[in-house]
Amino acid sequence: MARPSKRRQQAVVSAKPVVAEQFTVIHKTAIYARLSREDNLNKSDSIENQLAFLHDYVDNRPYLQLTGTFVDNGYTGTDFERPEWQKLMEAVQAKEIDCIVVKDLSRLGRNYIETGEFLEKICPFFGIRFIAVNDGFDTATAEASGQLSVSLSNIINDYYAKDISRKVSSALRSKMENGEYIGAWEKYGYLKDPNNKNQLIVNPETAPIVKQIYLWRSEGMSYMGINKKLNDSGVLSPGQYKANRGIVTNNNQKSRTILWNKHMVTDILKDITYLGHLAQRKSGQCLYAGIPFQRTDEQDWIIVESTHEAIIEQELFDKVQAINNEAAAKSKANSGKYDHLPKAVNIYGKKFTCADCGSIMKLVRSFSTKKDKVYFTFKCPTYAEHGTRACNAKKMRKADLDEAVLATIHAQLDLFVDMQDSLHKLLEMKKAMTNHSKQRDEVKSLKKKLDHKKGLFGGLYRDLREGLIDDDDYAQTREVILADIKRLEQQIAELEGTSERFQEQLRGEKEWMNLVKEYRNATEVSTEMVDAMIQSMKMNEDCSLDITFNHMDEFKAIYNTIETLRKEVA
């Protein structure tokens, strides 16, 4: 049975200014390091050096409490679509992090528009302190001049990235055409020559496994059969083999064991690298030309033959390809038998994951014995492929899932409507209280004091100009008067029931009211509803659901306002 998630995002708190090094707040701090393929040319920016540098910086500042370390290894700085950066932003939204430290701004990003957007809008919105050590930039102490310097630095980084992209693209293409291997990590079955990183040599540990995979396939063993045999035999998968050698990638940073899967096997069984040839430029991007990351058509691959020692003989390779092609043709022919039966679209997409392994839940189509009926079921793909050695069994009929999700969404919207009714009733009660003569007199008195303070503030500069007070007295008195003005304005707003915090909640209602109008009476779940309402869905071992809704910061803020008002009108 579905249950709404107990997790709730904290309300957004604006960043407060910090004066010089008089820090009284302990910041929950994350350090972030990034290295792209282009940056590998510069050893001073290695992940290890970045992390050592950042640890040293944080360790020497007691007000920075290290809470998390996030590393994107092999990801470009031209956009923010990086796995570890996304995890860091999730931690920020959950209020687990309120300070981010990087070596310099180029580690954050090299696109000055997106970087500027993050520094000027996102940081203040979430109350994040951001520090770029080498650039001397700290949002807690940044002034206008510093902001200009940062903007110029970002422009330079953007230009540098595009210039580097142009030069690197040309250099890499030349290497590929010369038969040099330019991959960040060697192919499974090979090592990089210690004397020439662009040359592959046979790995005596893994090459026999590659050979065995081809032999099994040539004997008619299925992909899944090979996959199971490798895992049952305890053979390390390519990802696990890298991890055990200390090679850290974004795919093997998780603590769980990386098992063989069908895709690993199929990739090996069609790769001409094992014939001693190189096929490169299968994917790429071109920053200076404005071309995003994309797969390359096979006709545009750069293929150079006889670049390194072969692991698989041509005859064996050809035999395996024939078996692969025959299996593909048979599968395609069989799939046509069910074309008359309905198909379904996974409307939940990447938002619906397994709570244990994190895999995206897979929508599976199955058929009745007579092949006249079709069933749609969500299953954990990790369990389906590897069993209990990798994850727990989880599955749910799509119809049951849709029903549970729809009921939970309706319950959430009904709850908002009830909260809205309570909020407006309490606000009316709050406003009615201001009609009492005592409160009216208090408001009048406060407004009189406010006018007096504003008059003092208006004459302060005149006193300075006429020499009645010096610069120090002016600065000190100015701060005191401004603080008094702010305090009086807040008191008046509270008494009149029109404080900013209440008005903010009224504005926050609009998003939820739109959702209520659109989906409260919906009879089925749609892609649009999921996108608008749901942030994430997780299926637990008992097949219950944890659903986290969008806009929960506004929702919680409304709830907190109601609780505050209840106490004030009691």
N, C-alpha and C positions, 0 to 999 in steps of 0.2 A: 504493500500500500504506500502511496506517495506521501511524503511529508515535506513541508516547506523547510528549507535550510535554516538552522539556528544561527548561522553566520550572518552577521550584519556589518556592513561597512560603517566606519565611523564618520561622523559629520566632518566636513572640511573646515579646517582652522587656518586662518590667514597667518602668514609668517610675520613674526614680530621683529623689529629692528634690534640689532645688537651693537653696542658701542665698544669700539676698539677691541681689546682682549679681556674685557670684564665679563666673562661668560659665567652665568649662573645656571644655565640650562644644560643638562646632559643630553646629548643628541644620540639617538639610535642610528648608528652610522653604517653605511654600506660602502665598500670599495669596489670600483668597477674597472676592469681591464679589458682591452680589445686589441686584437691583432688580425690584420687582414693578410692576404697572400702577398700584396705589394709591400707591406710592412716587414715581411720576413727578411727583406733585404737589409733592414736596419736593426742590428742586434741589440742596440741600446733600448729599443722599444719592445723587446721580447716580453712574453707574459711573465716569465720569472722575474725579470728586472722591474717591470711595472709593479708587481705584487710586493716585492721587497721594498721598493721605494714607498709605496702607499702604506704598508704596514709600519714602516719606520715613522712616517708622518703622523699616523693616527696614534701610535703607541706613545708618542711624546706630547700628546694633547689629551689630558685627562677628561676634558669635556666632550671628547669624541669616543663613544663606547662602540667598539666594533661589533656589529650584529650579523653581518652577512658579507660574503665575498662572491662576486659575480664575474664570470669570465666568458667572453665570446671570442673563441679562437678560430680564426679563418673567416671572419665576417667583415664585409666592407663597412666603411663609415659613412657611406653616401645615403643611407636611410636607417630607420630605427627598427626594421623587421629582423631583429636578432633574438634568438631564443632566450638567452640569459638576461638581456635587457628587458624583455617582456616580463620575465619572472620578477625582476627588480621592480618594475612598475606595479605589478600585482601586490608586492610587499608594501610599496608606498601607499597604494589605495587602501590596504588593510591596516594602515597606520603602524606597521611593523618597522618601518624605516622613515626617518625624517631628515636625514642628511646623506648626501652622496659625495664621495671624493674620487676624483680621477687625477691622473698624472698631468694631463693637459687637455685643452678643449678638443684637440684632434682625436683623442680617445673617445670622447663623447660622440662626435660626428664631424664630417667634413662638408656637409651641406649646410651653408650658413643660414638658409631660410628655416629649415626644420630645427636646427640647433638654437637659433634665436627664438623661435616659437616656444621651445622647451624652457629656456632660461627666463623669458619675459612673461610667459603666461602660465605654463604648467607648474613651474616651481612655486610661484606665489599662490596658485589655486590650491595646491595640496599642502602648502606650508613647508616646502622642502628647502633646506639649506644646501646649496651646491658649491663645491670647492674644486677649482682646477689649480693644482698646486703650482706648477711651473709658470702658469700665466698670471699668478698672483691674483686670481679672481675668486671672490667669496660673496655670495648673494647677501650674506649677513651684514657686510660692510661696504658693498658696492655703491659708488656714487656715479653721477652722470658722466664724468670724464672716464671713469672705468668702464661704464657700459659702452661708450664710444670705442674705446680700445678693444673691448671684446668683439664688437660688431666688425671692426676692421680685421681682427684676427680670424673671425669666422669667414669673412670674404676671402681672405688669403688661403685658409684651409680648403674652401670650396674650389678656388682656382687651382690650388696645388693638387687636389684630388683629380680634377679633370686633366691637368697636365700630366700627372703620373699615369692616369688611365691611358692616355694617348701613347705615351712612351712605352709603358709596360705591354700594351696590346701589340705594338709593333715588335718589341723584343721577343715576346712569347711566341708570336706567330713564326718568327724566324727560327726559333729553337725547335718548334714543332715540325716545321718543314725540313729541318736538318736531322730529324729522327731522335731528338733529345726528349727525354721524359720530363714533363714539367708539373706533374701532379704533386700536391702537398704531401701525400702519403703513397707509398708503393702499393701496387696491386698484391692481393693475397697470393702467396706462392713465390713472391719475389722480395728482394731487399734492394735498397739503393746502394750502389757501389760507394764504399766509404771514401774512395779517391775521386769520385765523380757523381754528384747527386743527381745528375741528369741521365745516368745509365743504370738500367735494371740488371741485377744478377739473381740467379736462382737461390731461393731460400731452402736449405736442406731439410728444415723442419716442416714446412707447409707444402712444398712442391709435391711430395708423395700423396698428400691428401687431395690435392687438385687432380692428380692422375687417377686416384681411386674413384673420385666422383665421376669422372668421364667413363671409367670402366664399368661402374655400376649402371650408368645410364645406357651405355652401349649394350648391356645385357637385358635391357628392358625395364629396369627399375624406375618407378615414378618419382617425380620431384619430391612429393611428400614422403615417399619411402626412403629416399636418400637423406632427406632432412631428419627423419626419425632415427635412422641408423647412426647418423653423425652424433646426434644428441645423446642417444642411448649409449654410445661408445665413449662419451666424455670428450669428444674432440672439440677444442676451442673454436668458436665461431670467429670470423675475421674481426668483428668489433671487440670481442673478448680478448683475442690475441693481442690486439693493439693496446687495450687497457692494461693487460698483464705486463706489457713491455714499457709501460709508463707513458704511452702516447695518449694524450688527452684530447678528445674531440667532444663536440656538443652531443653526440649520440651515445657516448659511453661514460658520461659523468654521473649517471644514476648508479645507485648502489647495487641494484639488482643485477643478476647474471644475464649476459647477453647470449641468448641461444641462437642456434641456426634457425633460419626460416626459409620458406619457399623462394623468396626473392633473392636471397643470397645465393642459393643453389642455381637458380635459373640464370642469374647474371654471370656466374662462373662458366656455365655450360654454353654460352654463346659469345664469349669474349675472345677476340682474335689475339689478344695479348699473349695467350698461352701457346700460340703458334710462332711466337717470336716477332710479331708485328706490333706496331703502335697505331691506334686509332684515337686521335685527340681532337679537341675543339667540339666535343659532343654537347657542350652547353657553354654559356658565357653571357657577359654583358659588356656594354660599351658606354661608360659614363660620359665621355666627351661628346659622343654622338647622341646621347639621350636614349640609348637602348637598354631597357631593364633586363634582369636575368631571365633567360629563356633557353629551352632546349633547341638544339641545332638540327636541321634536317640532315639525314644520313648522307645525302649527296654532298653536303658541305663539310663533312668531317675531313680532317687532315690525316691521311693514312700513309705510313711509311713502313715498308716491309724489311724484314731481317735486321732489326735494330738490336736484338738481344737473343739470348739462348732460349729455345723453345722448351716447353714442358710437355706439350701434347703433339703427337705426330699428326700430319695432315690427314692421313687415312682415318684415324680414330676421330678426329674433329669432324670430318665430313659425315661419318657414320652417325655421330651424335646429332648433328644438325638435321639429318634426314629423319631421325626418330622424333626430334623436337617438332619439325614441320608436320609430320604425320599426326602427332598428338594434337597440335594446334588445329589442324584441319578437321579432325574427328570431333574435337570439342566444339568447334564452330558449327558443324553439321548437327550435333546433338542439341545445341542451344536453340536451334530453329524449331525443334519439336514443341517447344513451350511458348512460342511467340503468340499463340492465340489466348494465352492466359494473362491475367493482369500483372502489371509491374508496379512497383512502389518507389517513391523518392524518399530518401532520408532527409526529412525536413529539419532535423536537429544538428546534423553536420558535426563539426569539431566541438560543439558545445557539450555533447553527450559522451562522457568518458567512464571508464572503469575506475572505481574508487581505489582499487588496490594497485593496479599496474599502470594506470594512466592512459591506456590505449583508448582510441576512439571506438566506441561501440559500433559494431558492424551490423547492417541490416541484411539478413539472409533470407533468400526466397527458397522455399521447399514445396514439395508437391505430394499429393495424396498417392496411395498405391495405384489407383487407376489413372493417375496423371490427369484428372479432370478438375482438381481443385488446387489452389495455391495458398500457401501460408507465409506470412512475413514475421520474422522473429529477430529481435536485437540480441546479439551475443557478444561476449568478450572475445576478440580475435586471438588474444594471447593464450587463453585457456583452450580455445578451439584447436589451436595448432600444437600447443605444447603440453596441455593437460595441467594437472595439479603441481607439477614441478615448477611452473612459471606463474600461475595465478589460480584463483578460485573460480568455480563454475558460476556463471551468471548468464541468464537469458530471460527474455520477456517478450510475449507476443506484442507486435506493434499495436494492435487494437487495444490491448490492456494498457500499454504505455500511454497512448494518445488519450485514453479515458482518464487515467490518473493525472496526467499533465494538465488537461483541460479543467479537471476538478480543482486542482491546486491553484491554477491561475484564477479561476472564479472565486475561490476562497480568499486569495490575496486581494483581489479587486473589491470584494465585499468588505474585507477588513478596512481597506482604505476609505470606502464610502462611510463606514461607521466612524472612523477616525475623523473624517472631514466634518461630519455632523457634530461630533463632540467639540472639535476645534472652533467651529463657528458659534456654537452656543456659548462656549467659554469666552470667546472674544467679545460677544455681545454683553455677557455679564461683566467682563472687565471694563468695557466702555461705559456701561451703566453706572459702575462704581464711581467714575469720574464726575458724575452729576451731583454727588453729595457736596454740600457747601464746604465741608472741611477740606476735601481734596481740591476743590476749585480754588480755595484760598491758598492752599499750599502751592498749586501750580502758578498762581498769580505771583506769589512771593518769590518763587524760583525764577520766573521770567524776569522779575524786577532785578534780581541779583545778576542774572545773565546779561541784561542790558548794561548794568554797571561794569561788569567785567569786560564786556566788549568795548565800552567807553575807555576804560583803562588801557586796553590793548591798543586802541586807536591813537592814544596820546603818548604811548611809550616811545615810538620812534622820534617824535617831536622833542621829547626830553633828551634823547641821545644826541640829536642834531644840535640842540641849544646848549649842550655841555652840562646839563643838570645831572646826568648819570654817565658812567664810563661803559666801555664795551662789555666788561665782565658782568656788571650790574644789569645791563640791557639783556644779555643772553640769559642770565639766571631768572630774571623777572619775567621775561617772555615765556619761558618754559612753564613757570608756575601758573601764569595767567591762562595759557592755552590748556593746561591740564584742568584748571577750574572750569573753563568754558565747556570742555568736553564732558566733565562730570555733571554739570548742571543740565546740559542738553540731554544726557542719558536719563537723568532723574525725571525731567519733564516728559520725555517720551514714554517712560515706564508708567507714569501716572495717567497719561492720556490714552494709554493702551495702544499706542501706535509706534512702539519701538521697532527698530530695524529688524530685530530678530523675528518679530511676529510677521512683519511684512515680507521677510524673506521666505517664511514658510508658506504664506499665501501665494507667493510667486512659484514656490516649489510644487504647489498643488496642481498647477496647470498641466505638468507633464503627466501626472497620474490621472487627472481628469480626462485627458485625451485618450489614455489607455482604457479607462472605464467606458467611455463613449464608443470606442472602437471594438472592444473585445468582451465586455461583460455579458453580452447576450449571444456570444458566438457558440455555435453548436459543434464545431470541430476545430482541431488544431491546424494552423497553417504555418508556412515558412515565415510569412510576415509577422504573425503573432509571436513566434519563437524569437525572431530577431529583435522585435520591439520589447518583449517582456523578460526574456531569460538571458542571464549572463553565463550560467553554467549548470550542467546536470551531471550528477555522479550516481552510478548504481553500486550499492553496497553488496556485501557477501550474501545478505539475506534477501537480496533483490529489492530492497526499499530504495527510495530515491532521495537524494539531497538536491534541492533546487535552489539556486541563488538567483534572485531577480535583479534586473537592472534598476537603477535609480533608488537603491536602498539607502543612499546617503540622505536624499530628500525625505524618504519615508521615515527614517529614524529621527531626522530633525523635526518632522511634524509631530512624531510621538513624544519627543522630549519637550516640545513646546506645550503640548497638551498637559503633560505632567507638571510643568512649571505653572501653567495657568490654574490648574486644579488647586495648587497650594496657595496661589495668590487670591483666589476668589473664595476660598474656604472660610 
